[in-house]
């Protein structure tokens, strides 16, 4: 699967991985969320993201990490696309 992160300043190179972990939010104010994992073959989905860490894994090893601002993520056909205001780290 691929992880793609886009910001108003551009996108990072797609990361080839077999799972992704996102920081999601639970309420309208973007608070009270947690971590959510996505594996290859996940159904289509849309997530609201809190500021926090996004990680990609390959064979259970972390191969990529970014700290981002709030935004959203979509899952579609083994592609996770994350759109955020900025990469913090």
Backbone torsions as a table, in degrees:
resi	resn	phi	psi	omega
1	UNK	NA	166.0	-179.6
2	UNK	-119.9	141.9	169.9
3	UNK	-109.9	125.5	177.8
4	UNK	-123.4	129.4	177.6
5	UNK	-118.8	124.8	-179.1
6	UNK	-119.7	140.3	174.6
7	UNK	-130.4	169.8	176.1
8	UNK	-60.1	-21.1	-179.5
9	UNK	-90.9	-4.2	179.4
10	UNK	136.2	-175.2	-177.4
11	UNK	-117.7	154.7	172.0
12	UNK	-85.4	162.0	174.7
13	UNK	-61.5	134.1	179.5
14	UNK	-55.3	140.7	180.0
15	UNK	-104.7	122.5	176.0
16	UNK	-82.8	123.7	-174.8
17	UNK	-152.6	176.6	174.9
18	UNK	-116.0	-5.5	172.0
19	UNK	-158.6	157.0	-179.4
20	UNK	-135.3	142.7	175.3
21	UNK	-120.8	127.6	-177.0
22	UNK	-117.7	156.0	172.2
23	UNK	-98.6	109.1	-176.3
24	UNK	-102.7	161.7	175.9
25	UNK	-115.5	156.0	-175.5
26	UNK	-105.6	-24.0	-174.0
27	UNK	-123.6	174.5	-175.8
28	UNK	-64.0	-21.7	179.8
29	UNK	-90.6	3.0	178.5
30	UNK	77.1	26.0	-177.0
31	UNK	-116.8	174.9	170.8
32	UNK	61.8	31.8	179.1
33	UNK	-95.0	-158.9	-179.5
34	UNK	-164.7	-161.7	-178.7
35	UNK	-96.8	140.5	-179.7
36	UNK	-132.6	130.3	-178.9
37	UNK	-101.5	142.3	178.9
38	UNK	-127.4	128.0	177.5
39	UNK	-112.5	161.9	176.7
40	UNK	-51.7	134.5	-179.6
41	UNK	92.0	2.2	179.6
42	UNK	-59.5	146.1	176.4
43	UNK	-67.1	161.1	177.4
44	UNK	-58.6	140.2	-177.6
45	UNK	-157.2	161.0	175.6
46	UNK	-132.5	129.8	-177.6
47	UNK	-125.9	141.3	169.2
48	UNK	-89.9	130.7	-175.4
49	UNK	-108.0	140.8	169.9
50	UNK	-88.9	164.9	169.7
51	UNK	-60.4	137.3	179.4
52	UNK	160.8	-162.8	-173.7
53	UNK	-90.5	140.6	170.0
54	UNK	-120.3	128.3	-177.9
55	UNK	-129.1	146.6	175.2
56	UNK	-119.4	142.9	-177.1
57	UNK	-127.4	147.0	173.3
58	UNK	-135.3	123.3	-177.0
59	UNK	53.6	43.6	178.4
60	UNK	65.0	15.9	175.5
61	UNK	-115.0	133.6	178.7
62	UNK	-69.4	123.4	-179.1
63	UNK	-114.0	-10.1	-178.8
64	UNK	-157.0	139.4	174.4
65	UNK	-142.2	139.3	173.1
66	UNK	-142.1	144.3	172.5
67	UNK	-104.0	127.4	-173.6
68	UNK	-127.3	166.0	170.6
69	UNK	-78.8	-178.4	178.1
70	UNK	-66.8	162.0	179.7
71	UNK	175.1	-143.8	176.8
72	UNK	-147.5	163.8	178.2
73	UNK	-137.1	145.1	173.7
74	UNK	-120.7	148.8	174.1
75	UNK	-120.4	127.0	-179.3
76	UNK	-155.5	117.0	175.8
77	UNK	49.6	59.3	177.2
78	UNK	59.4	32.2	173.2
79	UNK	-133.4	127.5	175.5
80	UNK	-108.0	117.3	179.0
81	UNK	-110.5	123.2	-178.7
82	UNK	-111.9	128.6	176.7
83	UNK	-120.1	118.6	-177.4
84	UNK	-134.3	163.7	179.1
85	UNK	-69.1	-39.0	179.9
86	UNK	-162.1	156.9	169.0
87	UNK	-89.2	125.3	-178.3
88	UNK	-86.6	-36.9	176.8
89	UNK	-133.7	NA	NA
